[in-house]
Amino acid sequence: MDMEKTMKFKALAFCGLLLASAVYATDPVVGPQIRTDTNGGTAAANETSAASVDPLGNEIVGTYNDWRASGSQEIIRMGVSVSNDGGLSWTDFLVRPPAQNQSGVEGDPMTAYDQRTGTLWVGAISFAGNGGIFVARKNPGQNTFQPSVMARASGGADKCWMAAGAGPGDPNVTRAYIAYNEGCIRSTDMGQTWSSPVTLGTGIGFNPRVASNGNVYVTYWDLSSGVMFRKSTNGGVSFAAAQRVATRMDTWSINDGSRGPGNFRKPPMNAIAVDPNTGAIYIVYFDTTNIVNGNRNLDLYMVKSTDEGAHWTTPRFINADANPPGDQFFPWLEIDYKSRLHLTWYDSRNTVQNDTATNGMYDNYYSYSDDGGQTWSEARLTPSPWNSNNDGLNRSQQFLGDYNALAFGGNRAYPYYLSTQNGDPDIFTNVIIDPDVVPVSFQVVLGNGTGDRTTLFKSDNNRLIVENPRAWSVPGDTASVIFDATAPVSTPSSFTYTIESGANPGYTHTVELWNWNSNAWDVIATDSTQTTDEVITRDKTATSANYIQAGTRAVRSRSSWSPNGAPAIPKLTVRIDHVVWTVMP
């Protein structure tokens, strides 16, 4: 399959905290590094997974392989870190399988979340004849996990990942899935009991995702040249035949560390995400683009399907790079509530080095896309390159794990990754805040509305239409819409509100913000309507405390249209293109 090698990138302007601009977006703010394995000391830690179920982005859970119990022999546990304050502070502890299934190696951690109920799970594999896959659940509002249950007793289980979401065709139920080398198992009772595995085929890195309509998608590496995909429309009871969505240009084995500096293995596993609004499926993987100065150049590639996996785009690389090029690998991909793609990975672009170098020097990077992966903006997360040889293990071959992680909640993203910048492998995150807040819901109070909240996300002529045939001479408003959203912070450095809309001439557009202190609407703008769209922006930084509800960080606006005395107009048509609060931390 031909690889498209042309790619548009936005200019990177990362000076401490700011990312480059994105289409229809204010620059996200990238906070400083925060260590999350706070009790890990100098023990090795790697192979991260992370999730957030809190729509405010306050509660985040991360997991990783944890070596803190090791002495003369390696002992691996699943470390779990939890933050309840938006990633600013963390507590960490170990979660283990039931006593009869415990072993000296309990790793390959995973997380999953259910947005409908707020339930979250962590899990891993006990690598022993008496072991298998174990899962622990955290119920909404609780700070501790329930006792672990064995999802699958198996001495041959390897590399599991987990997902949860709507049942097939029923958004009012939750189904949970675990995909691994023996197949896909499913739970219909919130992870308490699990089915037998449904075979998925030969491969590793089976990574499941649940679409809004209940479809289950799994991507995996077939241990050869295939980037593979399987689909279930019946809740994991069965899967359609495996589909090759991309053919790798380079192939290597699981334990091969020759692709890139540092002799740690770099198995080419895939990341997958599903757009909650459009249903589009994205798969990101890494491959060798070319050989430069005798060194293989690894890049991140993406394929996309907009028809539930029936057809896929031509693979295209999606990372910027240096000259000579560095290596980009171990990607993790997520998509948030407004269809923004978030990506994190390892990157060697900042140090010129050969693939044979023992001390591989790497950074961690983050990027996002607001246009379905056409363009990306990147940020470097680590302050300086770190050394792969500081893996904290006494082995002939280095080991940094096989993947990264990223979580998001509300308007916050959390890359979750390993760095050896302190001389040993520790687990870090950065709090990345998106200042642009778009409606999570709206209510047409007067008139008839056509469109959903996604039409309000961008200035793209995809509009919410509100109509009312009532004559202008009737007193009062002719159309009115209330918008609700959640601010990323409660005490912003700046606060502006913007609405882009158009309507028949002869009406007055009144813009209001809800004052949570006075429990009343404050008029912030009035304007005569125009046939073409116009943008109304008001800076309310000085009084922002009035417009963000304490605790919930809720924000609310109202737009109303009323006759201004112009000649009678038989029908009012309002076209609302974009609604956004820009709340800078």
C-alpha positions as CSV (number, residue, x, y, z in Angstrom):
1,M,0.0,0.0,0.0
2,D,1.4,3.4,-1.0
3,M,2.2,5.7,1.9
4,E,1.3,9.4,1.6
5,K,4.4,11.3,2.8
6,T,3.1,14.9,2.4
7,M,1.8,16.4,5.6
8,K,0.9,19.9,6.9
9,F,2.1,20.9,10.3
10,K,1.4,24.0,12.2
11,A,4.5,26.0,13.3
12,L,5.5,24.9,16.8
13,A,5.7,27.9,19.3
14,F,6.2,26.0,22.5
15,C,7.8,28.4,25.1
16,G,7.2,26.8,28.5
17,L,3.4,26.5,28.4
18,L,1.9,27.3,25.0
19,L,1.2,25.1,22.0
20,A,0.8,26.4,18.5
21,S,-2.5,27.5,17.2
22,A,-5.0,25.0,15.9
23,V,-7.9,25.6,13.5
24,Y,-10.8,27.3,15.3
25,A,-9.0,27.0,18.6
26,T,-7.2,28.9,21.3
27,D,-3.8,27.6,22.2
28,P,-4.0,24.8,24.8
29,V,-1.9,25.4,27.9
30,V,0.5,22.7,28.8
31,G,1.4,22.6,32.5
32,P,4.7,21.4,34.0
33,Q,5.5,17.8,34.6
34,I,4.0,16.1,37.7
35,R,5.3,12.8,39.0
36,T,2.5,10.3,39.7
37,D,4.2,7.2,41.2
38,T,4.9,9.2,44.4
39,N,5.8,6.2,46.5
40,G,7.8,4.4,43.9
41,G,11.2,5.7,45.0
42,T,13.9,4.8,42.5
43,A,12.3,1.4,41.5
44,A,11.6,0.7,37.9
45,A,8.2,1.6,36.5
46,N,6.9,1.4,32.9
47,E,4.0,0.4,30.6
48,T,1.4,3.0,31.5
49,S,-2.4,3.1,31.1
50,A,-4.7,5.9,32.1
51,A,-8.3,7.0,32.2
52,S,-10.6,9.7,33.4
53,V,-14.3,9.4,34.0
54,D,-14.9,12.8,35.5
55,P,-16.5,15.3,33.1
56,L,-14.7,18.1,35.0
57,G,-11.3,16.3,34.5
58,N,-10.7,16.2,38.2
59,E,-10.4,12.4,38.7
60,I,-7.7,10.6,36.8
61,V,-6.5,7.0,37.3
62,G,-3.2,5.7,35.9
63,T,-1.6,2.2,36.1
64,Y,1.9,0.9,35.4
65,N,4.3,-2.0,36.0
66,D,5.8,-1.4,39.4
67,W,9.1,-3.0,40.6
68,R,9.1,-1.4,44.1
69,A,8.7,-4.9,45.8
70,S,11.9,-6.2,44.1
71,G,14.9,-7.3,46.0
72,S,17.5,-9.7,44.7
73,Q,14.9,-10.9,42.2
74,E,12.5,-8.9,40.1
75,I,9.0,-8.7,41.5
76,I,6.4,-6.9,39.3
77,R,3.1,-5.5,40.6
78,M,0.4,-3.3,39.1
79,G,0.9,0.2,40.4
80,V,-2.2,2.5,40.5
81,S,-2.1,6.2,40.9
82,V,-5.1,8.3,41.6
83,S,-5.7,12.1,41.4
84,N,-8.9,13.8,42.6
85,D,-7.7,17.4,42.0
86,G,-7.2,17.5,38.3
87,G,-3.8,15.9,38.3
88,L,-2.1,18.3,40.6
89,S,-1.4,15.7,43.4
90,W,-1.4,11.9,43.4
91,T,-1.6,9.0,45.7
92,D,-0.4,5.6,44.5
93,F,-0.8,2.0,45.7
94,L,-0.7,-1.6,44.4
95,V,-3.7,-3.6,43.2
96,R,-3.3,-7.3,43.1
97,P,-5.3,-10.3,41.9
98,P,-7.2,-12.6,44.4
99,A,-4.7,-14.3,46.8
100,Q,-4.9,-17.7,45.0
101,N,-4.0,-16.1,41.7
102,Q,-1.1,-14.0,42.8
103,S,2.4,-14.4,41.4
104,G,5.8,-12.8,41.2
105,V,4.9,-11.1,37.9
106,E,1.6,-9.1,37.7
107,G,1.8,-6.7,34.9
108,D,0.6,-5.5,31.5
109,P,-1.8,-3.0,33.2
110,M,-5.0,-1.6,31.6
111,T,-7.7,0.9,32.5
112,A,-11.2,1.5,31.2
113,Y,-14.0,3.9,32.0
114,D,-17.8,4.2,31.4
115,Q,-19.0,7.7,30.8
116,R,-22.6,6.8,31.3
117,T,-22.2,5.6,34.9
118,G,-18.8,7.0,35.9
119,T,-17.5,3.5,36.7
120,L,-13.8,2.8,36.3
121,W,-11.7,-0.3,36.1
122,V,-8.1,-1.2,36.4
123,G,-6.6,-4.6,35.6
124,A,-3.5,-6.6,34.6
125,I,-2.2,-10.2,34.1
126,S,-0.8,-12.5,36.7
127,F,1.8,-14.4,34.7
128,A,1.7,-17.8,36.3
129,G,0.0,-21.2,35.8
130,N,-2.5,-20.2,38.5
131,G,-2.9,-16.7,37.1
132,G,-4.6,-14.9,34.3
133,I,-6.4,-11.6,33.8
134,F,-7.7,-9.8,36.9
135,V,-9.9,-6.7,37.1
136,A,-10.8,-4.3,40.0
137,R,-13.7,-1.8,39.8
138,K,-14.1,1.6,41.3
139,N,-17.7,2.6,41.7
140,P,-18.7,6.3,41.2
141,G,-18.0,8.5,44.1
142,Q,-15.7,6.0,45.9
143,N,-12.0,6.5,46.5
144,T,-11.1,2.8,46.7
145,F,-11.4,-0.1,44.3
146,Q,-13.5,-3.2,45.0
147,P,-11.6,-6.5,45.5
148,S,-10.2,-7.9,42.3
149,V,-12.0,-10.6,40.4
150,M,-10.5,-13.0,37.8
151,A,-11.8,-12.1,34.4
152,R,-10.0,-15.0,32.8
153,A,-8.0,-17.8,34.5
154,S,-5.3,-18.6,32.0
155,G,-1.6,-19.4,32.2
156,G,-1.1,-18.2,28.6
157,A,-2.7,-14.8,28.7
158,D,-0.6,-11.9,27.3
159,K,-1.0,-8.2,26.8
160,C,-4.6,-7.2,27.5
161,W,-6.4,-3.9,27.0
162,M,-9.9,-3.0,28.1
163,A,-12.8,-0.8,27.0
164,A,-16.3,0.0,28.1
165,G,-19.3,1.7,26.6
166,A,-22.9,1.4,25.3
167,G,-24.4,-2.0,24.6
168,P,-25.2,-2.8,21.0
169,G,-27.9,-0.4,19.9
170,D,-28.7,0.5,23.5
171,P,-27.1,3.6,25.1
172,N,-28.8,2.9,28.5
173,V,-26.7,-0.2,29.3
174,T,-22.9,-0.7,29.7
175,R,-20.8,-3.4,28.3
176,A,-17.1,-4.0,29.2
177,Y,-14.6,-5.8,27.0
178,I,-11.0,-7.1,27.4
179,A,-9.1,-8.1,24.3
180,Y,-5.9,-10.1,24.5
181,N,-3.9,-12.8,22.7
182,E,-6.5,-15.5,23.4
183,G,-9.5,-13.4,22.2
184,C,-12.1,-11.0,23.5
185,I,-14.0,-11.5,26.7
186,R,-17.1,-9.4,27.7
187,S,-19.0,-8.5,30.8
188,T,-22.7,-7.5,31.1
189,D,-22.6,-6.9,34.9
190,M,-20.1,-4.1,35.2
191,G,-17.1,-6.3,35.3
192,Q,-18.1,-8.8,38.0
193,T,-18.3,-11.8,35.7
194,W,-16.9,-12.4,32.2
195,S,-17.6,-14.6,29.2
196,S,-15.2,-17.1,27.6
197,P,-13.0,-15.6,24.9
198,V,-14.1,-15.2,21.3
199,T,-11.0,-15.8,19.2
200,L,-9.7,-12.8,17.3
201,G,-6.8,-14.4,15.5
202,T,-3.0,-14.5,15.7
203,G,-1.3,-11.4,17.0
204,I,-0.5,-9.2,20.0
205,G,-1.6,-5.8,21.3
206,F,-5.3,-6.4,20.8
207,N,-6.8,-3.0,21.6
208,P,-10.6,-2.6,21.9
209,R,-12.8,0.5,21.6
210,V,-16.6,0.9,21.9
211,A,-18.4,3.3,19.6
212,S,-21.4,5.3,20.6
213,N,-23.7,2.9,18.8
214,G,-22.3,-0.1,20.7
215,N,-20.1,-1.4,18.0
216,V,-16.8,-3.0,19.3
217,Y,-13.7,-2.4,17.3
218,V,-10.3,-4.1,17.9
219,T,-7.0,-3.3,16.3
220,Y,-3.8,-5.4,16.6
221,W,-0.5,-6.3,15.1
222,D,-0.4,-9.7,13.4
223,L,3.3,-10.3,14.3
224,S,4.2,-9.7,10.7
225,S,3.3,-6.9,8.2
226,G,-0.3,-6.4,9.0
227,V,-2.1,-3.6,10.9
228,M,-5.3,-5.5,11.6
229,F,-8.9,-4.6,12.5
230,R,-12.0,-6.5,13.6
231,K,-15.5,-5.4,14.3
232,S,-18.4,-6.7,16.3
233,T,-22.0,-5.4,16.0
234,N,-23.5,-7.8,18.6
235,G,-21.7,-6.9,21.8
236,G,-18.6,-9.1,21.3
237,V,-20.6,-12.3,20.8
238,S,-18.9,-12.6,17.4
239,F,-16.6,-10.6,15.2
240,A,-16.4,-10.1,11.4
241,A,-13.4,-11.4,9.6
242,A,-10.1,-9.8,10.2
243,Q,-9.3,-6.8,7.9
244,R,-5.9,-5.6,7.0
245,V,-6.2,-1.8,7.2
246,A,-2.5,-1.1,6.4
247,T,0.6,-3.1,5.3
248,R,3.8,-2.3,7.1
249,M,6.8,-1.2,5.1
250,D,9.1,-2.8,7.7
251,T,8.7,-5.8,9.9
252,W,10.5,-7.0,13.0
253,S,9.9,-9.2,16.0
254,I,8.6,-8.4,19.5
255,N,12.0,-8.4,21.2
256,D,13.9,-6.6,18.4
257,G,15.5,-3.4,19.7
258,S,17.4,-2.4,16.5
259,R,14.8,0.1,15.3
260,G,16.1,3.2,17.0
261,P,18.7,4.1,19.6
262,G,18.8,2.1,22.9
263,N,18.6,-1.7,22.8
264,F,15.1,-2.0,24.4
265,R,12.5,-3.8,22.4
266,K,10.1,-1.8,20.3
267,P,7.1,-4.0,19.3
268,P,5.0,-2.2,16.7
269,M,1.6,-2.3,18.4
270,N,-1.3,0.0,17.4
271,A,-3.5,2.7,19.1
272,I,-7.2,3.1,18.2
273,A,-9.8,5.7,19.0
274,V,-13.4,6.3,18.0
275,D,-15.0,9.8,17.6
276,P,-18.0,10.0,19.9
277,N,-19.8,12.4,17.6
278,T,-19.1,11.2,14.1
279,G,-18.3,7.5,14.7
280,A,-15.0,7.9,12.7
281,I,-12.4,5.3,13.6
282,Y,-8.7,6.3,13.8
283,I,-5.8,3.8,14.1
284,V,-2.2,5.1,14.7
285,Y,0.9,2.9,14.4
286,F,4.6,3.4,13.8
287,D,6.7,2.1,10.8
288,T,10.0,2.6,9.1
289,T,9.6,5.4,6.5
290,N,13.2,5.2,5.1
291,I,16.8,4.7,6.0
292,V,18.9,7.9,6.5
293,N,22.6,7.8,7.1
294,G,22.3,4.1,7.8
295,N,19.6,4.6,10.5
296,R,16.0,3.5,10.2
297,N,13.6,6.5,10.5
298,L,10.5,5.5,12.5
299,D,7.4,7.7,12.0
300,L,3.8,7.7,13.2
301,Y,1.2,6.7,10.7
302,M,-2.6,7.1,10.8
303,V,-5.5,5.5,8.9
304,K,-9.1,6.5,9.3
305,S,-12.5,5.1,8.5
306,T,-15.8,7.1,8.3
307,D,-18.0,4.1,7.5
308,E,-17.6,1.8,10.5
309,G,-14.5,0.1,9.1
310,A,-15.7,-0.7,5.6
311,H,-13.1,1.5,4.0
312,W,-9.9,3.1,5.1
313,T,-7.8,6.0,4.1
314,T,-4.2,5.6,2.7
315,P,-1.7,5.7,5.6
316,R,0.0,9.0,6.1
317,F,2.6,10.0,8.7
318,I,1.4,12.5,11.3
319,N,4.5,13.7,13.1
320,A,7.0,16.5,12.5
321,D,10.6,15.7,12.7
322,A,14.2,16.9,12.7
323,N,17.0,16.8,10.1
324,P,18.4,14.2,10.1
325,P,15.2,12.6,11.3
326,G,14.7,11.1,14.7
327,D,12.3,8.2,15.7
328,Q,8.7,8.5,16.8
329,F,7.0,5.4,18.3
330,F,4.8,3.9,21.0
331,P,1.8,6.2,20.2
332,W,-1.4,6.4,22.3
333,L,-4.5,8.1,20.9
334,E,-7.7,9.4,22.4
335,I,-10.6,11.6,21.2
336,D,-12.5,14.0,23.5
337,Y,-16.1,15.2,23.6
338,K,-15.6,17.8,20.8
339,S,-13.8,15.4,18.4
340,R,-10.3,16.7,19.2
341,L,-7.6,14.0,18.7
342,H,-5.0,13.7,21.4
343,L,-1.7,11.8,20.8
344,T,1.4,11.1,22.9
345,W,4.6,9.1,22.0
346,Y,8.4,8.7,22.5
347,D,10.6,10.9,20.3
348,S,14.4,11.1,19.6
349,R,14.4,14.1,17.3
350,N,16.3,16.3,19.7
351,T,19.5,14.2,19.8
352,V,21.4,13.1,16.7
353,Q,22.4,9.5,17.3
354,N,22.7,6.2,15.6
355,D,20.4,3.2,15.9
356,T,23.3,1.3,17.5
357,A,23.7,3.8,20.4
358,T,23.3,2.1,23.8
359,N,22.2,5.3,25.5
360,G,19.1,6.1,23.6
361,M,18.1,9.7,24.3
362,Y,14.4,10.4,24.1
363,D,11.7,13.0,24.9
364,N,8.0,12.6,25.3
365,Y,5.7,14.5,23.0
366,Y,2.0,15.4,22.8
367,S,0.0,16.6,19.8
368,Y,-3.6,17.4,19.0
369,S,-5.7,17.8,15.9
370,D,-9.0,19.6,15.5
371,D,-9.6,18.7,11.8
372,G,-9.8,14.9,11.9
373,G,-6.0,14.3,11.7
374,Q,-5.3,16.5,8.7
375,T,-3.1,18.9,10.7
376,W,-1.4,18.5,14.1
377,S,0.2,20.8,16.7
378,E,3.0,19.4,18.8
379,A,4.5,20.1,22.2
380,R,7.6,18.6,23.9
381,L,6.6,17.4,27.4
382,T,10.0,16.6,28.9
383,P,12.5,19.3,29.8
384,S,15.5,17.5,28.2
385,P,16.2,14.1,26.6
386,W,16.4,11.2,29.0
387,N,18.5,8.1,28.8
388,S,17.0,4.7,27.9
389,N,19.9,3.0,29.7
390,N,18.6,4.2,33.0
391,D,15.7,1.7,33.0
392,G,16.2,0.7,36.6
393,L,16.7,-3.0,35.7
394,N,19.8,-5.3,35.7
395,R,19.3,-7.0,32.3
396,S,21.3,-7.5,29.2
397,Q,18.6,-5.8,27.2
398,Q,17.0,-2.6,28.3
399,F,13.3,-2.6,29.1
400,L,11.1,0.5,28.9
401,G,7.8,-1.3,28.4
402,D,5.9,-1.4,25.1
403,Y,3.4,1.5,25.1
404,N,2.3,4.9,26.5
405,A,-1.0,6.2,27.7
406,L,-3.2,9.3,27.7
407,A,-6.4,10.3,29.5
408,F,-8.9,13.1,29.1
409,G,-11.8,14.6,31.0
410,G,-13.8,17.7,30.1
411,N,-11.3,20.2,28.7
412,R,-8.2,18.5,30.1
413,A,-5.8,16.0,28.7
414,Y,-3.2,14.0,30.6
415,P,-0.4,12.3,28.8
416,Y,0.8,9.5,31.0
417,Y,4.4,8.4,30.4
418,L,7.8,7.1,31.6
419,S,10.8,9.4,31.8
420,T,14.3,8.6,33.3
421,Q,15.2,12.3,33.7
422,N,15.9,11.7,37.4
423,G,18.2,8.8,36.7
424,D,15.6,6.1,37.1
425,P,12.3,5.4,35.4
426,D,9.4,7.4,36.9
427,I,5.9,8.0,35.8
428,F,4.8,11.6,34.8
429,T,1.9,13.5,33.5
430,N,1.3,17.1,32.4
431,V,-2.1,18.8,32.8
432,I,-3.0,20.1,29.4
433,I,-5.9,22.6,29.5
434,D,-8.0,23.5,26.5
435,P,-9.3,27.1,27.1
436,D,-12.0,26.8,24.5
437,V,-15.2,25.6,26.1
438,V,-18.1,24.6,23.8
439,P,-21.6,23.7,24.8
440,V,-22.2,20.3,26.3
441,S,-25.9,20.8,25.9
442,F,-28.4,23.4,24.7
443,Q,-32.1,24.1,25.0
444,V,-34.3,25.9,22.4
445,V,-36.7,27.8,24.7
446,L,-38.6,29.6,21.9
447,G,-38.8,28.3,18.3
448,N,-38.0,25.1,16.6
449,G,-34.4,23.9,16.4
450,T,-32.6,21.8,13.8
451,G,-29.1,20.5,14.6
452,D,-27.2,19.1,17.5
453,R,-24.5,20.5,19.8
454,T,-21.7,19.4,17.4
455,T,-22.8,22.1,15.0
456,L,-21.8,24.7,17.6
457,F,-18.2,23.5,18.1
458,K,-16.6,25.3,15.2
459,S,-16.9,28.3,12.9
460,D,-17.5,26.1,9.9
461,N,-20.9,27.0,8.4
462,N,-22.3,23.9,10.0
463,R,-25.1,25.6,11.9
464,L,-27.9,25.1,14.5
465,I,-31.0,26.5,12.8
466,V,-33.8,28.0,15.0
467,E,-37.0,29.1,13.3
468,N,-40.2,30.7,14.5
469,P,-43.2,31.6,12.2
470,R,-44.7,33.9,14.8
471,A,-45.4,37.5,13.6
472,W,-43.0,40.2,14.8
473,S,-45.7,42.3,16.4
474,V,-46.4,39.7,19.1
475,P,-44.7,41.1,22.3
476,G,-41.6,39.4,23.7
477,D,-38.9,37.3,22.2
478,T,-39.5,35.3,19.1
479,A,-36.6,32.9,19.5
480,S,-34.4,32.0,22.5
481,V,-31.7,29.4,23.1
482,I,-29.8,28.5,26.3
483,F,-26.3,27.0,26.2
484,D,-24.6,25.1,29.0
485,A,-20.9,24.1,29.4
486,T,-18.2,23.5,31.9
487,A,-15.2,25.8,32.4
488,P,-11.8,24.2,32.7
489,V,-10.8,26.2,35.8
490,S,-12.8,28.2,38.4
491,T,-10.5,31.2,38.7
492,P,-9.3,32.1,35.1
493,S,-6.8,34.7,34.1
494,S,-9.1,35.8,31.3
495,F,-12.7,35.1,30.4
496,T,-14.4,35.9,27.1
497,Y,-17.7,34.7,25.5
498,T,-18.2,34.5,21.7
499,I,-21.2,33.7,19.6
500,E,-21.3,33.7,15.8
501,S,-24.8,33.8,14.3
502,G,-27.0,35.4,11.7
503,A,-30.7,36.1,11.3
504,N,-33.3,38.0,9.3
505,P,-32.8,41.7,9.5
506,G,-35.4,43.5,11.6
507,Y,-34.6,41.8,14.9
508,T,-32.4,42.5,17.9
509,H,-30.1,39.8,19.2
510,T,-29.6,39.9,23.0
511,V,-26.7,38.0,24.5
512,E,-26.8,37.2,28.2
513,L,-24.6,35.3,30.7
514,W,-26.1,33.6,33.8
515,N,-24.8,35.3,37.0
516,W,-24.4,32.5,39.6
517,N,-24.1,35.0,42.5
518,S,-27.3,37.0,41.8
519,N,-29.2,34.0,40.1
520,A,-30.2,36.3,37.2
521,W,-29.3,36.9,33.6
522,D,-26.8,39.7,32.9
523,V,-27.1,41.3,29.4
524,I,-23.6,41.6,27.9
525,A,-24.5,42.6,24.3
526,T,-27.3,43.7,22.1
527,D,-27.1,44.0,18.3
528,S,-29.3,44.3,15.3
529,T,-29.3,41.1,13.2
530,Q,-27.7,40.8,9.9
531,T,-28.3,38.4,7.0
532,T,-24.7,37.3,7.1
533,D,-23.0,35.8,10.2
534,E,-21.6,38.2,12.7
535,V,-19.3,37.5,15.7
536,I,-20.1,39.0,19.1
537,T,-17.3,38.7,21.6
538,R,-17.3,40.2,25.1
539,D,-14.4,40.1,27.6
540,K,-15.8,39.5,31.1
541,T,-12.5,38.8,32.9
542,A,-13.1,41.4,35.6
543,T,-16.4,39.8,36.6
544,S,-15.6,36.1,35.7
545,A,-16.3,34.9,39.2
546,N,-20.0,35.8,38.6
547,Y,-20.2,33.5,35.6
548,I,-18.5,30.3,36.8
549,Q,-20.4,28.3,39.4
550,A,-18.3,27.4,42.4
551,G,-17.6,23.7,42.6
552,T,-19.2,22.5,39.3
553,R,-17.5,25.2,37.1
554,A,-20.7,25.4,35.1
555,V,-21.2,28.3,32.7
556,R,-24.4,29.3,30.9
557,S,-25.4,31.7,28.2
558,R,-28.7,32.8,26.5
559,S,-29.3,34.3,23.1
560,S,-32.7,35.8,22.3
561,W,-34.1,37.4,19.2
562,S,-37.0,40.0,19.3
563,P,-38.5,42.4,16.8
564,N,-37.0,45.8,16.8
565,G,-39.8,47.7,15.1
566,A,-38.9,46.9,11.5
567,P,-41.6,45.9,9.0
568,A,-43.4,42.7,9.6
569,I,-41.3,39.6,8.9
570,P,-43.5,36.4,8.6
571,K,-40.8,34.0,9.7
572,L,-37.6,34.3,11.8
573,T,-34.7,32.1,10.9
574,V,-31.6,32.1,13.1
575,R,-28.4,30.5,12.1
576,I,-26.0,29.8,15.0
577,D,-22.6,28.7,13.9
578,H,-20.2,28.8,16.9
579,V,-20.6,29.3,20.6
580,V,-17.5,29.3,22.8
581,W,-16.3,30.5,26.2
582,T,-12.5,31.1,26.2
583,V,-11.4,30.5,29.8
584,M,-7.7,30.9,30.2
585,P,-6.1,29.4,33.4
